[in-house]
Amino acid sequence: MGAKYKAVEISAPGIFRLVERSVVSPGAGQVRIRVDVCGVCHSDAGTVEAQLPGIVYPRVPGHEAIGRIEEIGPGVTTWSVGQRVGVGFFGGEDGTCETCRRGDTVYCQNPIITGVTTDGGYAEEMIAETRALVQIPDDLKSEDAAPLVCAGITTFNALRNAGRAGDTVAIQGIGGLGHLGVQYARKMGFRTVAIGFGPDKEHLAPKLGAHIYIDAKSEDVGAALQKLGGADVILATAPSGSAIGSLIPGLAVRGKLVVVGVSGDAIPVNGVPLIFGGRSVIGSLTGRAIETQDTLDFSVLTDVRPMIETLPLSRAEEAYKRMMSGDARFRVVLTMT
């Protein structure tokens, strides 16, 4: 085709390079997307820092990509050129492993992972599988949609699958995941408790929709939650195993601690409160494309939006470091123009 596009690739762990690549046509069941924006996510560390096994370099990271279809591959009938679409963390399933055969495709044992097993959205162009696409609602800006196809679906799915309207639901951490989790919890009809790590986030909690704020630095979170009757669901978003483990005493009988924040240290678990209260600790991993579509539609319906900063593609390394350091408030989105 002859045309070129800019991309930021990881040439080796920790090494960012802005390069030009040749545009290629999509294969069967694929589309080529002209990327408008791409969110920067903590999970990008899997590629940037080789935290996930089997990564082949160079690799373009990024799994919060929003753009318009420029070309469709052979056999594509349900998508068309010009549609504004998004691609999240899961870029497709194999359809043949036992998990897929049982219909639980988000836990496919041989998945396509955007920006990990295939090149992602830190680029002006990308190839995506049509089975991974979502349509972006007209009322949603691309910059706002980008974090929702990862951080959004992660918190949205975890909450709606674990809780029922009227439940007491606590969100641990008001950061990139947590600030969305608080909004979704309130909009879903939960009694929403925000758990922060100091007084600096207390003013933000009610603005996001929290009924109650607990400062984990100044009080015992488990005891504070038990004063409220215990939490039916606690969504753990902060990447600290010790902090996550300390939440278990705050669960109500039959309560669930749902972990979506990946911690580098182990989560300490005492079996006594689990056994004698029927409590559980479970993990939750994003969702299927149709569930991401639900997330976007619900976000438009209930006016849930991420708090974002934007930087140009050329400053991708800076954006990544800002996100990893925790300085970003709360998501960073790369723009291609």
ZARORO-727451 format. One record per residue (C-alpha): residue in three letters; x, y negated, z. Coordinates in steps of 0.2 Angstrom, whole numbers. Example, Ala and Ser with C-alpha at 12.3 -4.5 7.8 and 13.67 -1.06 7.14 Angstrom:
residues 2
<r aa="ala" u="62" v="22" w="39"/>
<r aa="ser" u="68" v="5" w="36"/>
end
This chain:
residues 337
<r aa="met" u="0" v="0" w="0"/>
<r aa="gly" u="15" v="-12" w="2"/>
<r aa="ala" u="7" v="-22" w="16"/>
<r aa="lys" u="16" v="-25" w="33"/>
<r aa="tyr" u="10" v="-28" w="51"/>
<r aa="lys" u="18" v="-32" w="67"/>
<r aa="ala" u="19" v="-20" w="82"/>
<r aa="val" u="27" v="-19" w="98"/>
<r aa="glu" u="35" v="-2" w="101"/>
<r aa="ile" u="44" v="7" w="115"/>
<r aa="ser" u="60" v="13" w="107"/>
<r aa="ala" u="66" v="21" w="123"/>
<r aa="pro" u="59" v="21" w="140"/>
<r aa="gly" u="58" v="3" w="146"/>
<r aa="ile" u="64" v="-4" w="129"/>
<r aa="phe" u="51" v="-16" w="120"/>
<r aa="arg" u="54" v="-20" w="102"/>
<r aa="leu" u="44" v="-31" w="90"/>
<r aa="val" u="44" v="-23" w="73"/>
<r aa="glu" u="36" v="-23" w="56"/>
<r aa="arg" u="28" v="-7" w="50"/>
<r aa="ser" u="20" v="-3" w="33"/>
<r aa="val" u="1" v="-1" w="33"/>
<r aa="val" u="-5" v="17" w="31"/>
<r aa="ser" u="-22" v="23" w="26"/>
<r aa="pro" u="-32" v="33" w="38"/>
<r aa="gly" u="-34" v="52" w="36"/>
<r aa="ala" u="-50" v="62" w="37"/>
<r aa="gly" u="-62" v="57" w="51"/>
<r aa="gln" u="-51" v="42" w="54"/>
<r aa="val" u="-52" v="23" w="52"/>
<r aa="arg" u="-39" v="9" w="51"/>
<r aa="ile" u="-43" v="-5" w="63"/>
<r aa="arg" u="-37" v="-23" w="61"/>
<r aa="val" u="-34" v="-26" w="80"/>
<r aa="asp" u="-39" v="-43" w="87"/>
<r aa="val" u="-34" v="-40" w="105"/>
<r aa="cys" u="-28" v="-26" w="116"/>
<r aa="gly" u="-28" v="-25" w="135"/>
<r aa="val" u="-13" v="-21" w="146"/>
<r aa="cys" u="-16" v="-7" w="158"/>
<r aa="his" u="-7" v="1" w="172"/>
<r aa="ser" u="-8" v="17" w="163"/>
<r aa="asp" u="3" v="10" w="149"/>
<r aa="ala" u="17" v="14" w="161"/>
<r aa="gly" u="15" v="32" w="156"/>
<r aa="thr" u="22" v="27" w="139"/>
<r aa="val" u="33" v="12" w="144"/>
<r aa="glu" u="42" v="21" w="158"/>
<r aa="ala" u="40" v="39" w="152"/>
<r aa="gln" u="29" v="44" w="166"/>
<r aa="leu" u="19" v="56" w="156"/>
<r aa="pro" u="27" v="72" w="148"/>
<r aa="gly" u="31" v="75" w="130"/>
<r aa="ile" u="31" v="57" w="124"/>
<r aa="val" u="40" v="55" w="107"/>
<r aa="tyr" u="48" v="38" w="104"/>
<r aa="pro" u="46" v="26" w="96"/>
<r aa="arg" u="28" v="24" w="102"/>
<r aa="val" u="16" v="9" w="102"/>
<r aa="pro" u="7" v="8" w="118"/>
<r aa="gly" u="-10" v="1" w="122"/>
<r aa="his" u="-27" v="9" w="124"/>
<r aa="glu" u="-39" v="-6" w="126"/>
<r aa="ala" u="-39" v="-10" w="108"/>
<r aa="ile" u="-53" v="-21" w="100"/>
<r aa="gly" u="-54" v="-25" w="82"/>
<r aa="arg" u="-63" v="-23" w="65"/>
<r aa="ile" u="-63" v="-8" w="53"/>
<r aa="glu" u="-53" v="-12" w="38"/>
<r aa="glu" u="-53" v="5" w="30"/>
<r aa="ile" u="-62" v="22" w="32"/>
<r aa="gly" u="-55" v="39" w="29"/>
<r aa="pro" u="-62" v="54" w="19"/>
<r aa="gly" u="-78" v="61" w="27"/>
<r aa="val" u="-82" v="46" w="37"/>
<r aa="thr" u="-101" v="42" w="36"/>
<r aa="thr" u="-106" v="34" w="52"/>
<r aa="trp" u="-94" v="19" w="52"/>
<r aa="ser" u="-91" v="6" w="40"/>
<r aa="val" u="-79" v="-8" w="35"/>
<r aa="gly" u="-81" v="-24" w="45"/>
<r aa="gln" u="-89" v="-16" w="61"/>
<r aa="arg" u="-81" v="-23" w="77"/>
<r aa="val" u="-76" v="-7" w="87"/>
<r aa="gly" u="-66" v="-2" w="102"/>
<r aa="val" u="-54" v="12" w="107"/>
<r aa="gly" u="-50" v="17" w="124"/>
<r aa="phe" u="-38" v="29" w="133"/>
<r aa="phe" u="-45" v="45" w="126"/>
<r aa="gly" u="-43" v="45" w="107"/>
<r aa="gly" u="-51" v="62" w="104"/>
<r aa="glu" u="-53" v="80" w="110"/>
<r aa="asp" u="-47" v="96" w="102"/>
<r aa="gly" u="-65" v="104" w="103"/>
<r aa="thr" u="-57" v="121" w="105"/>
<r aa="cys" u="-51" v="122" w="123"/>
<r aa="glu" u="-62" v="130" w="136"/>
<r aa="thr" u="-66" v="113" w="144"/>
<r aa="cys" u="-72" v="106" w="127"/>
<r aa="arg" u="-82" v="122" w="124"/>
<r aa="arg" u="-91" v="119" w="140"/>
<r aa="gly" u="-95" v="101" w="135"/>
<r aa="asp" u="-83" v="92" w="147"/>
<r aa="thr" u="-73" v="84" w="133"/>
<r aa="val" u="-66" v="70" w="143"/>
<r aa="tyr" u="-55" v="83" w="152"/>
<r aa="cys" u="-49" v="91" w="136"/>
<r aa="gln" u="-33" v="101" w="139"/>
<r aa="asn" u="-25" v="95" w="123"/>
<r aa="pro" u="-32" v="77" w="120"/>
<r aa="ile" u="-27" v="63" w="109"/>
<r aa="ile" u="-22" v="49" w="121"/>
<r aa="thr" u="-21" v="32" w="113"/>
<r aa="gly" u="-4" v="24" w="115"/>
<r aa="val" u="3" v="40" w="122"/>
<r aa="thr" u="1" v="54" w="109"/>
<r aa="thr" u="-3" v="42" w="95"/>
<r aa="asp" u="1" v="24" w="92"/>
<r aa="gly" u="-10" v="12" w="101"/>
<r aa="gly" u="-16" v="-6" w="101"/>
<r aa="tyr" u="0" v="-16" w="104"/>
<r aa="ala" u="-1" v="-20" w="86"/>
<r aa="glu" u="-10" v="-29" w="72"/>
<r aa="glu" u="-16" v="-12" w="64"/>
<r aa="met" u="-19" v="5" w="71"/>
<r aa="ile" u="-27" v="21" w="66"/>
<r aa="ala" u="-41" v="29" w="77"/>
<r aa="glu" u="-52" v="44" w="76"/>
<r aa="thr" u="-70" v="40" w="73"/>
<r aa="arg" u="-76" v="51" w="88"/>
<r aa="ala" u="-66" v="39" w="99"/>
<r aa="leu" u="-74" v="23" w="93"/>
<r aa="val" u="-87" v="12" w="102"/>
<r aa="gln" u="-96" v="-2" w="94"/>
<r aa="ile" u="-94" v="-19" w="102"/>
<r aa="pro" u="-110" v="-28" w="106"/>
<r aa="asp" u="-112" v="-45" w="98"/>
<r aa="asp" u="-114" v="-54" w="115"/>
<r aa="leu" u="-97" v="-48" w="121"/>
<r aa="lys" u="-81" v="-57" w="117"/>
<r aa="ser" u="-67" v="-46" w="111"/>
<r aa="glu" u="-56" v="-52" w="125"/>
<r aa="asp" u="-68" v="-47" w="138"/>
<r aa="ala" u="-72" v="-31" w="129"/>
<r aa="ala" u="-54" v="-25" w="130"/>
<r aa="pro" u="-53" v="-21" w="149"/>
<r aa="leu" u="-70" v="-13" w="149"/>
<r aa="val" u="-65" v="1" w="137"/>
<r aa="cys" u="-53" v="7" w="151"/>
<r aa="ala" u="-55" v="-1" w="168"/>
<r aa="gly" u="-73" v="-4" w="165"/>
<r aa="ile" u="-78" v="14" w="160"/>
<r aa="thr" u="-66" v="21" w="174"/>
<r aa="thr" u="-76" v="11" w="188"/>
<r aa="phe" u="-93" v="12" w="180"/>
<r aa="asn" u="-93" v="31" w="177"/>
<r aa="ala" u="-86" v="35" w="194"/>
<r aa="leu" u="-99" v="24" w="203"/>
<r aa="arg" u="-114" v="30" w="193"/>
<r aa="asn" u="-109" v="48" w="194"/>
<r aa="ala" u="-106" v="48" w="213"/>
<r aa="gly" u="-120" v="36" w="220"/>
<r aa="arg" u="-138" v="33" w="221"/>
<r aa="ala" u="-147" v="16" w="222"/>
<r aa="gly" u="-147" v="10" w="240"/>
<r aa="asp" u="-131" v="19" w="245"/>
<r aa="thr" u="-118" v="10" w="255"/>
<r aa="val" u="-103" v="10" w="242"/>
<r aa="ala" u="-86" v="3" w="247"/>
<r aa="ile" u="-73" v="-3" w="234"/>
<r aa="gln" u="-55" v="-2" w="240"/>
<r aa="gly" u="-45" v="-15" w="232"/>
<r aa="ile" u="-50" v="-31" w="223"/>
<r aa="gly" u="-38" v="-30" w="208"/>
<r aa="gly" u="-39" v="-25" w="190"/>
<r aa="leu" u="-50" v="-10" w="193"/>
<r aa="gly" u="-58" v="-16" w="210"/>
<r aa="his" u="-65" v="-33" w="204"/>
<r aa="leu" u="-75" v="-23" w="191"/>
<r aa="gly" u="-80" v="-10" w="203"/>
<r aa="val" u="-87" v="-23" w="215"/>
<r aa="gln" u="-98" v="-30" w="201"/>
<r aa="tyr" u="-104" v="-14" w="195"/>
<r aa="ala" u="-108" v="-8" w="212"/>
<r aa="arg" u="-119" v="-23" w="215"/>
<r aa="lys" u="-128" v="-22" w="198"/>
<r aa="met" u="-131" v="-4" w="201"/>
<r aa="gly" u="-141" v="-7" w="217"/>
<r aa="phe" u="-128" v="-2" w="230"/>
<r aa="arg" u="-125" v="-10" w="247"/>
<r aa="thr" u="-108" v="-16" w="241"/>
<r aa="val" u="-93" v="-17" w="253"/>
<r aa="ala" u="-77" v="-24" w="246"/>
<r aa="ile" u="-61" v="-19" w="255"/>
<r aa="gly" u="-46" v="-31" w="253"/>
<r aa="phe" u="-29" v="-32" w="260"/>
<r aa="gly" u="-29" v="-49" w="268"/>
<r aa="pro" u="-39" v="-65" w="269"/>
<r aa="asp" u="-34" v="-71" w="251"/>
<r aa="lys" u="-48" v="-61" w="242"/>
<r aa="glu" u="-62" v="-64" w="255"/>
<r aa="his" u="-68" v="-79" w="246"/>
<r aa="leu" u="-69" v="-69" w="229"/>
<r aa="ala" u="-78" v="-54" w="236"/>
<r aa="pro" u="-96" v="-63" w="237"/>
<r aa="lys" u="-93" v="-71" w="220"/>
<r aa="leu" u="-91" v="-54" w="213"/>
<r aa="gly" u="-106" v="-47" w="222"/>
<r aa="ala" u="-100" v="-39" w="238"/>
<r aa="his" u="-112" v="-40" w="253"/>
<r aa="ile" u="-98" v="-37" w="265"/>
<r aa="tyr" u="-79" v="-40" w="265"/>
<r aa="ile" u="-67" v="-29" w="276"/>
<r aa="asp" u="-49" v="-35" w="278"/>
<r aa="ala" u="-39" v="-19" w="279"/>
<r aa="lys" u="-24" v="-29" w="287"/>
<r aa="ser" u="-34" v="-36" w="301"/>
<r aa="glu" u="-46" v="-21" w="306"/>
<r aa="asp" u="-47" v="-3" w="305"/>
<r aa="val" u="-57" v="1" w="289"/>
<r aa="gly" u="-64" v="18" w="294"/>
<r aa="ala" u="-71" v="10" w="310"/>
<r aa="ala" u="-78" v="-5" w="301"/>
<r aa="leu" u="-87" v="6" w="289"/>
<r aa="gln" u="-94" v="17" w="303"/>
<r aa="lys" u="-101" v="2" w="311"/>
<r aa="leu" u="-111" v="0" w="295"/>
<r aa="gly" u="-117" v="18" w="296"/>
<r aa="gly" u="-103" v="25" w="285"/>
<r aa="ala" u="-100" v="24" w="267"/>
<r aa="asp" u="-109" v="36" w="255"/>
<r aa="val" u="-96" v="33" w="242"/>
<r aa="ile" u="-79" v="25" w="243"/>
<r aa="leu" u="-71" v="20" w="226"/>
<r aa="ala" u="-52" v="20" w="229"/>
<r aa="thr" u="-43" v="9" w="216"/>
<r aa="ala" u="-27" v="4" w="225"/>
<r aa="pro" u="-11" v="14" w="220"/>
<r aa="ser" u="-7" v="20" w="238"/>
<r aa="gly" u="-9" v="37" w="244"/>
<r aa="ser" u="-7" v="33" w="262"/>
<r aa="ala" u="-20" v="19" w="260"/>
<r aa="ile" u="-32" v="30" w="251"/>
<r aa="gly" u="-31" v="44" w="264"/>
<r aa="ser" u="-35" v="31" w="278"/>
<r aa="leu" u="-52" v="28" w="271"/>
<r aa="ile" u="-59" v="46" w="274"/>
<r aa="pro" u="-64" v="42" w="292"/>
<r aa="gly" u="-75" v="28" w="285"/>
<r aa="leu" u="-86" v="41" w="275"/>
<r aa="ala" u="-104" v="45" w="280"/>
<r aa="val" u="-109" v="63" w="282"/>
<r aa="arg" u="-109" v="71" w="264"/>
<r aa="gly" u="-99" v="55" w="259"/>
<r aa="lys" u="-87" v="55" w="244"/>
<r aa="leu" u="-70" v="47" w="242"/>
<r aa="val" u="-68" v="45" w="223"/>
<r aa="val" u="-50" v="42" w="218"/>
<r aa="val" u="-47" v="32" w="202"/>
<r aa="gly" u="-31" v="23" w="207"/>
<r aa="val" u="-15" v="34" w="203"/>
<r aa="ser" u="-3" v="34" w="218"/>
<r aa="gly" u="15" v="38" w="218"/>
<r aa="asp" u="14" v="45" w="235"/>
<r aa="ala" u="4" v="60" w="241"/>
<r aa="ile" u="-14" v="57" w="249"/>
<r aa="pro" u="-14" v="63" w="267"/>
<r aa="val" u="-30" v="73" w="270"/>
<r aa="asn" u="-36" v="79" w="287"/>
<r aa="gly" u="-47" v="94" w="285"/>
<r aa="val" u="-57" v="91" w="301"/>
<r aa="pro" u="-68" v="77" w="295"/>
<r aa="leu" u="-70" v="85" w="278"/>
<r aa="ile" u="-76" v="101" w="285"/>
<r aa="phe" u="-87" v="95" w="300"/>
<r aa="gly" u="-95" v="81" w="289"/>
<r aa="gly" u="-97" v="90" w="272"/>
<r aa="arg" u="-86" v="75" w="265"/>
<r aa="ser" u="-76" v="77" w="249"/>
<r aa="val" u="-62" v="69" w="240"/>
<r aa="ile" u="-63" v="69" w="221"/>
<r aa="gly" u="-55" v="62" w="206"/>
<r aa="ser" u="-63" v="53" w="191"/>
<r aa="leu" u="-55" v="50" w="174"/>
<r aa="thr" u="-63" v="37" w="162"/>
<r aa="gly" u="-76" v="44" w="151"/>
<r aa="arg" u="-82" v="50" w="134"/>
<r aa="ala" u="-84" v="37" w="120"/>
<r aa="ile" u="-103" v="37" w="122"/>
<r aa="glu" u="-101" v="33" w="141"/>
<r aa="thr" u="-89" v="19" w="136"/>
<r aa="gln" u="-103" v="13" w="125"/>
<r aa="asp" u="-115" v="14" w="140"/>
<r aa="thr" u="-102" v="3" w="150"/>
<r aa="leu" u="-102" v="-10" w="137"/>
<r aa="asp" u="-121" v="-11" w="135"/>
<r aa="phe" u="-123" v="-11" w="154"/>
<r aa="ser" u="-110" v="-25" w="156"/>
<r aa="val" u="-120" v="-36" w="143"/>
<r aa="leu" u="-136" v="-32" w="151"/>
<r aa="thr" u="-131" v="-36" w="169"/>
<r aa="asp" u="-117" v="-50" w="165"/>
<r aa="val" u="-102" v="-40" w="171"/>
<r aa="arg" u="-86" v="-47" w="165"/>
<r aa="pro" u="-68" v="-45" w="168"/>
<r aa="met" u="-56" v="-59" w="175"/>
<r aa="ile" u="-42" v="-60" w="162"/>
<r aa="glu" u="-27" v="-69" w="156"/>
<r aa="thr" u="-21" v="-69" w="138"/>
<r aa="leu" u="-4" v="-69" w="130"/>
<r aa="pro" u="1" v="-66" w="112"/>
<r aa="leu" u="8" v="-50" w="106"/>
<r aa="ser" u="26" v="-57" w="105"/>
<r aa="arg" u="25" v="-58" w="124"/>
<r aa="ala" u="20" v="-40" w="127"/>
<r aa="glu" u="34" v="-36" w="138"/>
<r aa="glu" u="31" v="-51" w="149"/>
<r aa="ala" u="12" v="-46" w="150"/>
<r aa="tyr" u="17" v="-29" w="155"/>
<r aa="lys" u="28" v="-34" w="169"/>
<r aa="arg" u="16" v="-47" w="175"/>
<r aa="met" u="3" v="-33" w="176"/>
<r aa="met" u="14" v="-21" w="184"/>
<r aa="ser" u="20" v="-33" w="197"/>
<r aa="gly" u="2" v="-37" w="203"/>
<r aa="asp" u="4" v="-56" w="198"/>
<r aa="ala" u="-10" v="-55" w="185"/>
<r aa="arg" u="-27" v="-60" w="190"/>
<r aa="phe" u="-34" v="-48" w="186"/>
<r aa="arg" u="-31" v="-40" w="168"/>
<r aa="val" u="-19" v="-46" w="154"/>
<r aa="val" u="-25" v="-46" w="136"/>
<r aa="leu" u="-14" v="-47" w="121"/>
<r aa="thr" u="-20" v="-57" w="107"/>
<r aa="met" u="-14" v="-55" w="89"/>
<r aa="thr" u="-16" v="-73" w="83"/>
end
